Amino acid sequence: MKVKVSRKAHFNAAHRLYRSDWDLEQNTAVFGLCSNPNFHGHNYDLIVSVTGEIDQETGFVMDMKVLKDLIKSEIEDSFDHKNLNIEVPEFKNLNPTSENIAVVIYNKLRPHIATEKDIEVVLYETPRNFVTYTGA
C-alpha cells in the first residue's frame, strides 16, 4: 500500500525572467513585467510530497521531521530572501521561471530521499499560479 505524505514550506525570493541573448524589447514582449531589469519578488509556497510504502516498524512513509529539515537545509536556506538570478548558482545560466525553480528544487531533494519513494514538488508563485513536477 502506497501513501503520500506532504510538507508545506515557504520562501521569499526575487528574480528576473529574461534571456541574455534577447534585447530588452523581446524580453519585455515575452516576459512582461517579470522581465523588470531591477527584478521583482514573490512569496513562494512549496509543497513537497513523498509517496511510498509505509514502514512496518515506524509506521512512516518518511519521518516528517527529516523532510522538514531537508527542505530547510536544501531549499529555504538556499532560496529564502535571495535574488535567484544572482545568488543561487543553479540559476546562473537558467531562467528562474516557476517551472525551472520546481525542477531545481526536485533535483536538490532527490539525492536525499530513498530512490524507491516518489517525490512531487508543487510550487506556488502566487495563490493562483503554480507548477507541479514529479521528475518525469
Secondary structure, DSSP 8 states (H G I E B T S, - for coil): -EEEEEEEEEEEEEE----TTS-HHHHHHHHGGGG-TT-EEEEEEEEEEEEEE--TTT--SS-HHHHHHHHIIIIIHHHTTEEHHHH-GGGSSS---HHHHHHHHHHHHGGGS-TTSEEEEEEESSSS-EEEE---
